[in-house]
Amino acid sequence: MTTPGVQGGLDEPGFEVDEEAAAADAQVRAGDVLSRDAHLAAAEGALLRCDEVVAGYVPGVNILNGCDLYVQDGELVGIIGPNGAGKSTLLKAMFGLVTIRTGTVVLRGEDITGLKAHSLVRKGVGFVPQTENVFPSLTIEENMQMGLFQAPKRFAERFDFVAGLFPALADRRKQRAGSLSGGERQMVAMGRALMMEPSVLLLDEPSAGLSPALQDEVFIRVRQINKAGVSVVMVEQNARRCLQICDRGYVLDQGRNAYTATGRELAKDPKVIELYLGTLAKA
C-alpha cells in the first residue's frame, strides 16, 4: 500500500526475503511513475516549475537527485525537510546560483535553466538568501534602490508598494541597514527583492535565527506578500509554521521529493510527523 503523497512505496510483510525485495523494488518503481505522472499533470501551465533537477556544487557530487516542483500563479509553496536534504540548493539552482547538470527550470513556458541571476530578476524572479541579504553600510532607501537598479525610474512607484507592506521601512528610510535587528533586516531583504515587481519570490529560510515573536512577524509578512499577488516558494526550518501558511508543501530528503501535498495534509500526515516534524508538530 502506498502512502498518499509519498514518492515510492512501503514494504509489504509476508514475503520470502528475495520475493519481498523484488516486490518492494517494483512498488517503488510504480510509485515513481505515478508520482511523476501526477507532477506532470498538476504542473501544466504552472508559473514556475522544476523537472527532474539534478544539481550540485562540486563536480561529480549531486545534492539534488531528480527534484520536481511547481508553483501556480498566486500560490504559496513551502519546502521542508531535514538538514542537508537539498532545500536551499533547490532554490539556488532555480535562481541560477548552482549548476544544474540535468533537468529543467521553466518560467511561464520559457526554459530559464542556468540563466544568470540578473536575467532572472528582469524576467520576474526574486530571491532572498538566508544570510548576507542586505547591504549593511547602505540606508534602507539605498538598499531599495539597489533592488531596482535595472529600472531606476520606477523607484517612487515601487517604493510606495513596498512601504505599503512594510510601513516601518518608509518611516526609517534614512537609517543604515547595518543598525537594524535581524527581523528588520529580513524585511529590508524581502522589500528589496520586491522592488522589481517579481511574479515569484524565492525565500531561503526567512525565519532562521529569529526569536519566536519575530518569526511570527516574518510569516505574517510572507502571507501578506502572497496576498498582494506575488507567488512564493519558501524554504523553511520552522516546518510546522511553514505548513500552517502554505497552500502546498514539499518534503525533500536526500535531494529527492519524499512527500508532497497541501500544507494542512502534510501537517497531519502521521509519517511526515514521525519522520520530519517530530514532537514539535504534535504540540
C-alpha positions, 0 to 999 in steps of 0.5 A, a space after each residue: 500500500 502506498 502512502 498518499 503523497 509519498 514518492 515510492 512505496 512501503 514494504 509489504 510483510 509476508 514475503 520470502 526475503 528475495 520475493 519481498 525485495 523484488 516486490 518492494 523494488 517494483 512498488 517503488 518503481 510504480 510509485 515513481 511513475 505515478 508520482 511523476 505522472 501526477 507532477 506532470 499533470 498538476 504542473 501544466 501551465 504552472 508559473 514556475 516549475 522544476 523537472 527532474 533537477 539534478 544539481 550540485 556544487 562540486 563536480 561529480 557530487 549531486 545534492 539534488 537527485 531528480 527534484 520536481 516542483 511547481 508553483 501556480 500563479 498566486 500560490 504559496 509553496 513551502 519546502 521542508 525537510 531535514 538538514 542537508 536534504 537539498 532545500 536551499 540548493 533547490 532554490 539556488 539552482 532555480 535562481 541560477 546560483 548552482 549548476 544544474 547538470 540535468 533537468 529543467 527550470 521553466 518560467 511561464 513556458 520559457 526554459 530559464 535553466 542556468 540563466 544568470 541571476 540578473 536575467 532572472 530578476 528582469 524576467 520576474 524572479 526574486 530571491 532572498 538568501 538566508 544570510 548576507 541579504 542586505 547591504 549593511 553600510 547602505 540606508 534602507 532607501 539605498 538598499 531599495 534602490 539597489 533592488 531596482 537598479 535595472 529600472 531606476 525610474 520606477 523607484 517612487 512607484 515601487 517604493 510606495 508598494 513596498 512601504 505599503 507592506 512594510 510601513 516601518 521601512 518608509 518611516 526609517 528610510 534614512 537609517 543604515 541597514 547595518 543598525 537594524 535587528 535581524 527581523 528588520 533586516 529580513 524585511 529590508 531583504 524581502 522589500 528589496 527583492 520586491 522592488 522589481 515587481 517579481 511574479 515569484 519570490 524565492 525565500 531561503 529560510 526567512 525565519 532562521 535565527 529569529 526569536 519566536 515573536 519575530 518569526 511570527 512577524 516574518 510569516 505574517 509578512 510572507 502571507 501578506 506578500 502572497 496576498 498582494 499577488 506575488 507567488 512564493 516558494 519558501 524554504 523553511 526550518 520552522 516546518 510546522 509554521 511553514 505548513 500552517 501558511 502554505 497552500 502546498 508543501 514539499 518534503 525533500 530528503 536526500 535531494 529527492 521529493 519524499 512527500 508532497 501535498 497541501 500544507 494542512 495534509 502534510 501537517 497531519 500526515 502521521 509519517 511526515 510527523 514521525 519522520 520530519 516534524 517530530 514532537 514539535 508538530 504534535 504540540 
